[in-house]
Each structure stands twice: as C-alpha cells, then as structure tokens.
Amino acid sequence: MRTKPNKLQANEAINLSGGLASRYGLGSQMGLSFGGSRNLYDVLGYSKELKFTDFLGQYTRHGIAKAIINRPVQRAWKGDVLIIESDDDKDTALETAWVELENKLKLKSNFVRLDKLTGLGAYGVLLLGFSDVKDNLQFKDPVIKSAGLQLMYLKPYSQNDATILEYVLDVNDPRYGLPLYYNIRVGTADGNTQTTIVVHYSRVIHVVDDPLESEIISSSRLEVVYNNLKDLEKIVGGSAEMFWKGARPGYQASVQEGYTLSDPEKLKLQDQFDEYEHNLRRILQLKGIDMKSLDTQVTDPKPHVDVQLMMISAVTNIPVRILIGSERGELSSGQDADEWNSHITSRREEFIEPMIIRPFVDQMIDLGILPPSQNKDKVKKYTIQWENLFNQSDKEKADVGKTRAEALKSYASTPGVENTMPPAAFMEFCLGLSQEQITLILEMQKQFMLDEERDIKEAEEAEPVPEDKEPDLNPETEPKEAEEATEIEK
C-alpha cells in the first residue's frame, strides 16, 4: 500500500519537477540594469512573474496571441492523419483499426485541442477514458491490459486543470522524477458542477512543448512574446484613444476683456463643457466667452505596430502576413511560404509525432486497443502520413502558370536571346523548372518537330491533282446526273 509522501518527499518532488518555483523566482531579476539601479520592467510596466491565467487571458482577449497559438496548430493538423504500416494497397489490421478509432472518438479533434492547451501553459495532458473505470475512485488504479478493454473517450486538459499530485521518487524506477498521480478537475456536461479526481499516470498522455532540462514542464508559447503583446495593446489602444481625443478638437475658452462671469453663468458654462466632452451637446451657448480650437495631434501607429509584429514573427517563426491573417495569395514571396511550410513540417516531426501521436499509438497497441504490428520482427514499426503542405492549390498553379507564360512570351519574342541564354538555362533559372521537367519539355519539343517534318514529307509525296481536271466536290451526285443525261438523249 502506497503511503502519503512526507514533507521531505514533497520538497524533493518539487525539485524533480524542473523547478517551477525557481522559474518564477527568475522574475525578480528581469529587467535589471546598471547594477540594479534601473528596472526596465518596472518602468515599462511589464509583469515579472507570469502565471497560466496571464497567458489564458491574452489568448482569450488578444487577437495576435490567439493567432500565435492557433495558426501553427491549424496548419500542422491540416488534412487527414493516417497510420501507414505497409506500402501495399491492401490495408493492414492496424491501419484499418486506426481509421475506425478515429471515426469513433474523433482523435484528431482531441489532439488539436491538446496541442493548443499545451501551448498555453507548461504542459498539457490527455485523459484516456478506459472501460475498466466504473467510478471516479478507480482512476487512481493503473490501467492493465485485459480482454474486452476499450477506449471510451479522450479529454484534453491544460496545466490549470491537471496538476501533478505526486512524483516517482524511487531512484531505481525508470520513471524516476516523472509524475505518478495527477489531480484532474473534470466538469459535468452542463458545466455547472466540477469534481477533482486522482488519476494514475498510465491513464494520461503528458505533453510538453519544447522541453529543455525538464521532461515534464516547459514554458508557454506566449511567454517569450508576452511583453510584445503588452506593447501592442499600448500602441493599438493608445492610437484609438488618440484618434478619439484628436478627431474632436479641444477648445480653449477665454473670457472677453471687460466681461465678468457670474457664479450661475460659471456653473452653466461648466455643464455645457461637460456635455460637450461626453458627446451630449454639439452647440455651446456662450456669452462673453471666446473659443479657440486647439491643434490636433494624431499620428500613424502603423510603423510602431509593424515593429512589434516583426519581433513576434522572428521568435515564433510565423510570417507576419500569416500572423495577421492575410496569407492567402498575399505572401511577399514564395520563400515565405516555403519557410512557413518547412517550419510546420519540422513541428510535425519534432513535436507532434514524438510527443502526441506515437505515445498514444504505442500505448493503444500495448493495451490491445489497436492490433499489434504485422511486421515479421513484431516491433511497432509504422509511419505517420500527413497531407503534403507543399502542394499548390488550383489558384496558385494558375497564377504560377500565368507568370511563366508571360516570361516565356518575353523570352521567345527577343531576337537572338538563345545565344545569351540557352532555352534549357532559361527554363531552369528563370522559370524554376526541375531537370526532369526540362528534359520532358525538350523531348516533347523534339517529338513535335519530328511529327511536323513527317507531315510535310507526306504532303509532298502525295499525288498532285491535274490542273485541267477539277476535283469532284460531290461524288454521290455523279451517277444521278449521268442517268438524267441518258434520259434526255432518249
């Protein structure tokens, strides 16, 4: 029977977790300069210690923060995700079972939610709902392979709702330093009731984004750009306030020389000014007062916004145009699209596959939820098939074809250009065609010329029509005309 960890074990567990407390302690050192005499974070209004609720608040209310989390996730999980075990056309048992499990539990949808929640905090977890659990207390028991065991549901949770309760402290255990139990806060279907359950690690997929020293915690994807997000709020919010104030000019009121305002007039004048300020009055009734419009000071915030967006783009590897949602057909160059797709491909290979999909698939095979591998060596040898990100859409293909056709027209209409740049070089360096495409085009061109020469030769060898004999334009009428001539002669 497992005993409750004592205070010493609890402290040791905190150290093994990667030092969340020490991470937060670093906040006190942020922004210090000039030997501690100046603190930039205090001057600029930045928070020194960030919590999950800070990141969740930004994701909920800040459009760019939401894009930082969502854009890479949406692109990476685009299309179907398949498990491929064999190159044969016939599906294996594992491939078929994966599709059936996807249709039953909507695996990809849950994985997408898990990916987003992981990016918000230090980690995310996926609760695996097996059929062996009959009440909330049984979540604490390890899941064991048994006949008839089924996976009934998946539930992704963030760091905020899935806290680590206890760690493995046995130095001889392969899971030394990793979570043993979780406290997971689950809600009812109506969302009005919540309860906390203790869950054994075997019923959880623990996901960490970009781990360094720790295997179980990392930093939020928003942490490194948090200050930039706050600066964006200042610039955008400040520019809106600047326009609000500057679009309606202020006025300077001066009492005319020789005129004295009575107390009732002062009160009435103040009321009119207040109503004007709050958009309740457009006309002022003034006596003995001269009004002078003040100069407005409205500046363009775009350059300052662009600086912050470029800083965010540099850290997140999200091109600015994609970050602000104008990625379709508006990338500054094909290089932006290629770099973005390359980044997403790396994200699939280095994060999604090893941290989410493979741990899930391997555990499902171990528990008999998915069938074992059909390979001769019986190892878990399979590949994960994604949609090709580099495939062009029909519109993109049409745009590229139009551009190439215009370039080819200009090349063909320039006399003697082939002496400066041979056609093969033009197709490679100017049209961006591959060697296979160039070879195919040249072969097609050669075949076209051979066919044309053959047609000309066949036409020349054909028997010429005599000049004194007109060709019969309608042979079918000739017998009828001959019969009519015979009748006339008779």
FIKE-395758 format. One record per residue (C-alpha): z, x, y; residue number from 1; residue in one letter. Coordinates in nm, 3 decimals. Layout:
        w        u        v  seq  type
        Z        X        Y  NUM     a
...
# end
This chain:
        w        u        v  seq  type
    0.000    0.000    0.000    1     m
   -0.102    0.142    0.338    2     r
    0.180    0.187    0.587    3     t
    0.151    0.127    0.955    4     k
    0.071    0.454    1.138    5     p
    0.364    0.603    1.325    6     n
    0.358    0.724    1.685    7     k
    0.255    1.077    1.583    8     l
   -0.036    0.942    1.381    9     q
   -0.142    0.719    1.668   10     a
   -0.148    1.015    1.907   11     n
   -0.345    1.215    1.654   12     e
   -0.589    0.927    1.624   13     a
   -0.645    0.930    1.999   14     i
   -0.731    1.298    1.982   15     n
   -0.967    1.243    1.690   16     l
   -1.147    0.965    1.873   17     s
   -1.304    1.216    2.106   18     g
   -1.050    1.187    2.382   19     g
   -1.124    0.863    2.568   20     l
   -0.815    0.928    2.777   21     a
   -0.933    1.278    2.865   22     s
   -1.273    1.141    2.959   23     r
   -1.113    0.902    3.202   24     y
   -0.895    1.186    3.326   25     g
   -1.203    1.373    3.440   26     l
   -1.246    1.106    3.706   27     g
   -0.974    1.259    3.919   28     s
   -1.183    1.577    3.951   29     q
   -1.503    1.401    4.055   30     m
   -1.645    1.479    4.398   31     g
   -1.404    1.760    4.491   32     l
   -1.544    2.035    4.712   33     s
   -1.414    2.304    4.949   34     f
   -1.128    2.379    4.711   35     g
   -1.020    2.016    4.705   36     g
   -1.015    1.973    5.084   37     s
   -1.301    1.725    5.070   38     r
   -1.358    1.450    4.818   39     n
   -1.714    1.317    4.831   40     l
   -1.632    1.026    4.602   41     y
   -1.368    0.903    4.848   42     d
   -1.600    0.949    5.144   43     v
   -1.896    0.775    4.978   44     l
   -1.689    0.501    4.817   45     g
   -1.761    0.589    4.453   46     y
   -1.526    0.491    4.172   47     s
   -1.372    0.785    3.989   48     k
   -1.273    0.608    3.669   49     e
   -1.523    0.366    3.521   50     l
   -1.447    0.107    3.256   51     k
   -1.658   -0.117    3.038   52     f
   -1.610   -0.406    3.278   53     t
   -1.766   -0.198    3.557   54     d
   -2.084   -0.145    3.354   55     f
   -2.090   -0.507    3.239   56     l
   -2.059   -0.620    3.599   57     g
   -2.355   -0.406    3.702   58     q
   -2.564   -0.531    3.409   59     y
   -2.479   -0.891    3.496   60     t
   -2.540   -0.877    3.872   61     r
   -2.768   -0.578    3.941   62     h
   -3.138   -0.617    3.854   63     g
   -3.207   -0.244    3.820   64     i
   -2.902   -0.197    3.595   65     a
   -3.028   -0.473    3.369   66     k
   -3.372   -0.310    3.361   67     a
   -3.221    0.028    3.265   68     i
   -3.064   -0.132    2.957   69     i
   -3.338   -0.380    2.867   70     n
   -3.668   -0.200    2.932   71     r
   -3.631    0.075    2.666   72     p
   -3.485   -0.171    2.415   73     v
   -3.762   -0.427    2.459   74     q
   -4.034   -0.162    2.433   75     r
   -3.882    0.016    2.134   76     a
   -3.838   -0.302    1.929   77     w
   -4.183   -0.440    2.013   78     k
   -4.364   -0.584    1.712   79     g
   -4.259   -0.614    1.350   80     d
   -4.026   -0.363    1.186   81     v
   -4.115   -0.308    0.819   82     l
   -3.971   -0.102    0.535   83     i
   -4.252    0.081    0.354   84     i
   -4.180    0.231    0.013   85     e
   -4.530    0.279   -0.126   86     s
   -4.883    0.330    0.005   87     d
   -5.016    0.080   -0.249   88     d
   -5.148   -0.254   -0.126   89     d
   -4.906   -0.434   -0.357   90     k
   -4.561   -0.483   -0.201   91     d
   -4.265   -0.334   -0.384   92     t
   -3.945   -0.526   -0.453   93     a
   -3.768   -0.350   -0.164   94     l
   -4.047   -0.430    0.082   95     e
   -4.052   -0.796   -0.019   96     t
   -3.672   -0.830   -0.009   97     a
   -3.663   -0.677    0.340   98     w
   -3.907   -0.937    0.474   99     v
   -3.708   -1.216    0.310  100     e
   -3.381   -1.084    0.456  101     l
   -3.545   -1.061    0.799  102     e
   -3.664   -1.421    0.778  103     n
   -3.320   -1.537    0.665  104     k
   -3.095   -1.352    0.910  105     l
   -3.330   -1.257    1.197  106     k
   -3.243   -0.891    1.155  107     l
   -3.446   -0.759    1.446  108     k
   -3.296   -1.005    1.690  109     s
   -2.944   -0.893    1.597  110     n
   -3.045   -0.526    1.609  111     f
   -3.184   -0.575    1.961  112     v
   -2.857   -0.730    2.078  113     r
   -2.663   -0.446    1.914  114     l
   -2.883   -0.190    2.090  115     d
   -2.812   -0.345    2.431  116     k
   -2.437   -0.377    2.373  117     l
   -2.420   -0.016    2.253  118     t
   -2.583    0.099    2.575  119     g
   -2.330   -0.084    2.790  120     l
   -2.023    0.092    2.654  121     g
   -1.902    0.385    2.449  122     a
   -2.024    0.229    2.122  123     y
   -2.129   -0.096    1.959  124     g
   -2.059   -0.247    1.619  125     v
   -2.243   -0.484    1.388  126     l
   -2.014   -0.706    1.183  127     l
   -2.155   -0.772    0.835  128     l
   -2.060   -1.115    0.705  129     g
   -2.048   -1.094    0.324  130     f
   -1.996   -1.387    0.093  131     s
   -1.677   -1.237   -0.061  132     d
   -1.473   -1.327    0.251  133     v
   -1.306   -1.667    0.224  134     k
   -1.064   -1.641    0.520  135     d
   -1.000   -1.417    0.819  136     n
   -0.742   -1.206    0.635  137     l
   -0.996   -1.084    0.378  138     q
   -1.199   -0.899    0.642  139     f
   -0.939   -0.622    0.607  140     k
   -1.034   -0.558    0.244  141     d
   -1.311   -0.310    0.161  142     p
   -1.637   -0.468    0.053  143     v
   -1.716   -0.391   -0.314  144     i
   -2.045   -0.432   -0.497  145     k
   -2.031   -0.733   -0.722  146     s
   -2.261   -0.981   -0.890  147     a
   -2.373   -1.254   -0.654  148     g
   -2.264   -1.072   -0.338  149     l
   -2.472   -1.193   -0.043  150     q
   -2.505   -1.110    0.323  151     l
   -2.448   -1.436    0.509  152     m
   -2.467   -1.334    0.876  153     y
   -2.469   -1.050    1.131  154     l
   -2.268   -1.041    1.456  155     k
   -2.308   -0.762    1.715  156     p
   -2.012   -0.674    1.937  157     y
   -1.953   -0.441    2.228  158     s
   -1.676   -0.189    2.274  159     q
   -1.490   -0.453    2.472  160     n
   -1.459   -0.695    2.178  161     d
   -1.440   -0.444    1.891  162     a
   -1.161   -0.191    1.946  163     t
   -1.067    0.075    1.694  164     i
   -0.730   -0.007    1.542  165     l
   -0.675    0.284    1.304  166     e
   -0.845    0.609    1.208  167     y
   -0.875    0.801    0.881  168     v
   -0.615    1.079    0.908  169     l
   -0.645    1.239    0.564  170     d
   -0.797    1.583    0.621  171     v
   -0.947    1.577    0.271  172     n
   -1.124    1.247    0.327  173     d
   -1.499    1.271    0.406  174     p
   -1.435    1.013    0.680  175     r
   -1.163    1.222    0.846  176     y
   -1.140    1.127    1.211  177     g
   -1.357    0.816    1.177  178     l
   -1.245    0.454    1.220  179     p
   -1.065    0.287    0.931  180     l
   -0.990   -0.055    1.083  181     y
   -1.122   -0.247    1.382  182     y
   -0.975   -0.527    1.587  183     n
   -1.269   -0.761    1.650  184     i
   -1.236   -1.057    1.881  185     r
   -1.450   -1.342    1.749  186     v
   -1.515   -1.675    1.913  187     g
   -1.578   -2.019    1.777  188     t
   -1.912   -2.196    1.801  189     a
   -1.801   -2.398    2.106  190     d
   -1.692   -2.080    2.285  191     g
   -1.350   -2.224    2.376  192     n
   -1.139   -2.050    2.111  193     t
   -1.108   -1.683    2.025  194     q
   -0.922   -1.508    1.748  195     t
   -0.880   -1.142    1.655  196     t
   -0.947   -1.022    1.302  197     i
   -0.874   -0.687    1.140  198     v
   -1.192   -0.556    0.979  199     v
   -1.237   -0.270    0.730  200     h
   -1.499   -0.012    0.829  201     y
   -1.714   -0.097    0.524  202     s
   -1.792   -0.430    0.687  203     r
   -1.912   -0.271    1.010  204     v
   -2.209   -0.064    1.126  205     i
   -2.075    0.162    1.404  206     h
   -2.345    0.270    1.651  207     v
   -2.318    0.543    1.914  208     v
   -2.588    0.625    2.168  209     d
   -2.635    0.995    2.248  210     d
   -2.318    1.135    2.084  211     p
   -2.210    1.488    2.168  212     l
   -1.875    1.618    2.043  213     e
   -1.760    1.281    1.914  214     s
   -1.929    1.086    1.636  215     e
   -1.775    0.756    1.741  216     i
   -1.790    0.739    2.121  217     i
   -2.039    0.829    2.389  218     s
   -2.099    0.725    2.747  219     s
   -2.262    0.413    2.879  220     s
   -2.630    0.440    2.968  221     r
   -2.530    0.321    3.315  222     l
   -2.259    0.581    3.373  223     e
   -2.485    0.865    3.485  224     v
   -2.666    0.639    3.736  225     v
   -2.367    0.432    3.844  226     y
   -2.343    0.598    4.185  227     n
   -2.715    0.547    4.243  228     n
   -2.679    0.179    4.159  229     l
   -2.400    0.150    4.414  230     k
   -2.612    0.327    4.673  231     d
   -2.894    0.083    4.605  232     l
   -2.653   -0.202    4.670  233     e
   -2.558   -0.046    5.002  234     k
   -2.920    0.008    5.107  235     i
   -3.059   -0.327    4.995  236     v
   -2.757   -0.526    5.107  237     g
   -2.736   -0.331    5.432  238     g
   -3.104   -0.384    5.506  239     s
   -3.067   -0.758    5.453  240     a
   -2.770   -0.768    5.686  241     e
   -2.959   -0.551    5.935  242     m
   -3.251   -0.795    5.936  243     f
   -3.014   -1.091    5.963  244     w
   -2.848   -0.936    6.266  245     k
   -3.156   -0.779    6.420  246     g
   -3.406   -1.062    6.375  247     a
   -3.186   -1.277    6.601  248     r
   -3.116   -1.058    6.900  249     p
   -2.775   -1.036    7.058  250     g
   -2.718   -1.106    7.423  251     y
   -2.514   -0.952    7.699  252     q
   -2.352   -1.207    7.928  253     a
   -2.278   -1.112    8.291  254     s
   -2.101   -1.330    8.548  255     v
   -2.311   -1.366    8.859  256     q
   -2.179   -1.199    9.172  257     e
   -1.956   -1.431    9.371  258     g
   -1.902   -1.675    9.086  259     y
   -1.565   -1.720    8.915  260     t
   -1.530   -1.883    8.577  261     l
   -1.254   -2.138    8.541  262     s
   -1.043   -2.145    8.226  263     d
   -1.214   -2.461    8.091  264     p
   -1.554   -2.300    8.154  265     e
   -1.446   -1.988    7.966  266     k
   -1.339   -2.196    7.667  267     l
   -1.662   -2.397    7.673  268     k
   -1.866   -2.078    7.703  269     l
   -1.685   -1.921    7.407  270     q
   -1.752   -2.232    7.198  271     d
   -2.122   -2.213    7.275  272     q
   -2.134   -1.844    7.183  273     f
   -1.960   -1.915    6.851  274     d
   -2.203   -2.197    6.773  275     e
   -2.498   -1.974    6.857  276     y
   -2.367   -1.696    6.636  277     e
   -2.332   -1.930    6.339  278     h
   -2.670   -2.098    6.384  279     n
   -2.524   -2.428    6.504  280     l
   -2.677   -2.407    6.854  281     r
   -3.011   -2.285    6.984  282     r
   -2.972   -2.376    7.354  283     i
   -2.696   -2.249    7.582  284     l
   -2.589   -2.440    7.892  285     q
   -2.471   -2.173    8.130  286     l
   -2.361   -2.181    8.491  287     k
   -2.305   -1.866    8.686  288     g
   -2.393   -1.652    8.381  289     i
   -2.688   -1.415    8.342  290     d
   -2.801   -1.346    7.983  291     m
   -2.977   -1.023    7.884  292     k
   -3.134   -0.979    7.539  293     s
   -3.023   -0.665    7.353  294     l
   -3.276   -0.442    7.181  295     d
   -3.305   -0.497    6.804  296     t
   -3.266   -0.207    6.561  297     q
   -3.445   -0.290    6.235  298     v
   -3.574   -0.002    6.020  299     t
   -3.772    0.008    5.696  300     d
   -3.535    0.059    5.396  301     p
   -3.819    0.137    5.151  302     k
   -3.805    0.520    5.176  303     p
   -3.432    0.516    5.102  304     h
   -3.475    0.272    4.814  305     v
   -3.753    0.489    4.670  306     d
   -3.525    0.795    4.668  307     v
   -3.263    0.613    4.462  308     q
   -3.524    0.475    4.222  309     l
   -3.669    0.822    4.169  310     m
   -3.323    0.960    4.094  311     m
   -3.265    0.684    3.839  312     i
   -3.609    0.734    3.688  313     s
   -3.553    1.108    3.648  314     a
   -3.235    1.054    3.446  315     v
   -3.337    0.753    3.236  316     t
   -3.698    0.866    3.165  317     n
   -3.817    0.521    3.277  318     i
   -4.117    0.545    3.514  319     p
   -4.045    0.379    3.848  320     v
   -4.324    0.123    3.807  321     r
   -4.184    0.016    3.472  322     i
   -3.831    0.015    3.610  323     l
   -3.923   -0.233    3.883  324     i
   -4.134   -0.445    3.651  325     g
   -4.492   -0.370    3.759  326     s
   -4.601   -0.177    3.452  327     e
   -4.897   -0.392    3.350  328     r
   -5.217   -0.224    3.470  329     g
   -5.045   -0.058    3.762  330     e
   -4.929    0.277    3.630  331     l
   -5.013    0.560    3.865  332     s
   -5.189    0.742    3.584  333     s
   -5.244    0.739    3.212  334     g
   -4.997    1.025    3.190  335     q
   -4.713    0.792    3.298  336     d
   -4.797    0.551    3.015  337     a
   -4.825    0.832    2.759  338     d
   -4.494    0.987    2.863  339     e
   -4.321    0.649    2.851  340     w
   -4.458    0.574    2.505  341     n
   -4.363    0.923    2.387  342     s
   -4.008    0.868    2.511  343     h
   -3.987    0.535    2.329  344     i
   -4.127    0.693    2.011  345     t
   -3.856    0.960    2.026  346     s
   -3.597    0.690    2.085  347     r
   -3.710    0.515    1.769  348     r
   -3.698    0.832    1.562  349     e
   -3.382    0.991    1.703  350     e
   -3.162    0.688    1.771  351     f
   -3.273    0.354    1.628  352     i
   -3.371    0.472    1.280  353     e
   -3.077    0.706    1.201  354     p
   -2.809    0.506    1.386  355     m
   -2.904    0.141    1.319  356     i
   -3.174    0.071    1.061  357     i
   -3.115    0.337    0.794  358     r
   -2.735    0.294    0.778  359     p
   -2.791   -0.080    0.738  360     f
   -3.064   -0.050    0.474  361     v
   -2.876    0.216    0.274  362     d
   -2.559    0.007    0.267  363     q
   -2.753   -0.302    0.161  364     m
   -2.906   -0.104   -0.128  365     i
   -2.565    0.034   -0.231  366     d
   -2.417   -0.318   -0.241  367     l
   -2.712   -0.472   -0.422  368     g
   -2.819   -0.692   -0.130  369     i
   -3.152   -0.507   -0.132  370     l
   -3.307   -0.380   -0.458  371     p
   -3.294   -0.010   -0.544  372     p
   -3.583    0.224   -0.479  373     s
   -3.879    0.218   -0.719  374     q
   -3.932    0.593   -0.685  375     n
   -3.902    0.798   -1.001  376     k
   -3.614    1.005   -0.863  377     d
   -3.432    0.683   -0.762  378     k
   -3.346    0.818   -0.419  379     v
   -3.355    0.600   -0.109  380     k
   -3.699    0.712   -0.010  381     k
   -3.867    0.478    0.230  382     y
   -4.024    0.486    0.573  383     t
   -3.983    0.253    0.869  384     i
   -4.310    0.121    1.006  385     q
   -4.332    0.036    1.375  386     w
   -4.603   -0.109    1.592  387     e
   -4.820    0.165    1.742  388     n
   -4.723    0.194    2.108  389     l
   -5.037    0.384    2.199  390     f
   -5.278    0.106    2.102  391     n
   -5.463   -0.019    2.408  392     q
   -5.484   -0.386    2.496  393     s
   -5.824   -0.556    2.533  394     d
   -5.795   -0.539    2.912  395     k
   -5.705   -0.170    2.903  396     e
   -6.000   -0.099    2.673  397     k
   -6.234   -0.290    2.905  398     a
   -6.104   -0.100    3.210  399     d
   -6.148    0.235    3.036  400     v
   -6.498    0.139    2.920  401     g
   -6.597    0.035    3.272  402     k
   -6.474    0.362    3.419  403     t
   -6.654    0.568    3.155  404     r
   -6.976    0.371    3.204  405     a
   -6.969    0.438    3.578  406     e
   -6.907    0.810    3.518  407     a
   -7.189    0.823    3.263  408     l
   -7.427    0.647    3.502  409     k
   -7.350    0.900    3.774  410     s
   -7.398    1.188    3.527  411     y
   -7.730    1.058    3.393  412     a
   -7.873    0.995    3.740  413     s
   -7.808    1.351    3.861  414     t
   -8.117    1.573    3.806  415     p
   -8.055    1.899    3.618  416     g
   -7.688    1.824    3.560  417     v
   -7.721    1.910    3.190  418     e
   -7.788    2.271    3.288  419     n
   -7.450    2.289    3.462  420     t
   -7.251    2.078    3.215  421     m
   -7.399    2.001    2.872  422     p
   -7.359    1.641    2.752  423     p
   -7.101    1.737    2.489  424     a
   -6.884    1.908    2.752  425     a
   -6.915    1.609    2.985  426     f
   -6.806    1.369    2.712  427     m
   -6.507    1.585    2.622  428     e
   -6.373    1.687    2.964  429     f
   -6.488    1.401    3.186  430     c
   -6.489    1.102    2.952  431     l
   -6.192    1.220    2.746  432     g
   -6.359    1.161    2.409  433     l
   -6.242    1.330    2.090  434     s
   -6.459    1.569    1.890  435     q
   -6.508    1.303    1.623  436     e
   -6.631    1.056    1.884  437     q
   -6.862    1.314    2.043  438     i
   -7.009    1.408    1.704  439     t
   -7.069    1.043    1.620  440     l
   -7.239    0.978    1.955  441     i
   -7.467    1.281    1.919  442     l
   -7.560    1.178    1.565  443     e
   -7.636    0.824    1.681  444     m
   -7.845    0.962    1.967  445     q
   -8.037    1.186    1.727  446     k
   -8.100    0.896    1.489  447     q
   -8.220    0.679    1.777  448     f
   -8.473    0.943    1.880  449     m
   -8.598    0.977    1.520  450     l
   -8.639    0.600    1.490  451     d
   -8.828    0.589    1.819  452     e
   -9.065    0.867    1.711  453     e
   -9.128    0.688    1.381  454     r
   -9.208    0.361    1.559  455     d
   -9.456    0.538    1.789  456     i
   -9.622    0.713    1.495  457     k
   -9.655    0.388    1.301  458     e
   -9.811    0.217    1.602  459     a
  -10.068    0.497    1.643  460     e
  -10.164    0.486    1.274  461     e
  -10.216    0.108    1.278  462     a
  -10.589   -0.010    1.259  463     e
  -10.723   -0.082    1.610  464     p
  -10.878   -0.423    1.688  465     v
  -11.263   -0.409    1.760  466     p
  -11.348   -0.465    2.126  467     e
  -11.634   -0.719    2.052  468     d
  -11.414   -0.942    1.836  469     k
  -11.142   -1.145    1.986  470     e
  -10.834   -1.192    1.772  471     p
  -10.778   -1.526    1.610  472     d
  -10.493   -1.679    1.800  473     l
  -10.455   -1.981    1.569  474     n
  -10.588   -1.919    1.217  475     p
  -10.472   -2.257    1.094  476     e
  -10.726   -2.440    1.313  477     t
  -11.030   -2.237    1.186  478     e
  -11.102   -2.443    0.868  479     p
  -11.071   -2.769    1.060  480     k
  -11.319   -2.652    1.328  481     e
  -11.567   -2.542    1.057  482     a
  -11.557   -2.884    0.894  483     e
  -11.618   -3.057    1.230  484     e
  -11.926   -2.835    1.290  485     a
  -12.070   -2.927    0.949  486     t
  -12.029   -3.299    1.017  487     e
  -12.215   -3.269    1.348  488     i
  -12.507   -3.087    1.181  489     e
  -12.536   -3.364    0.922  490     k
# end
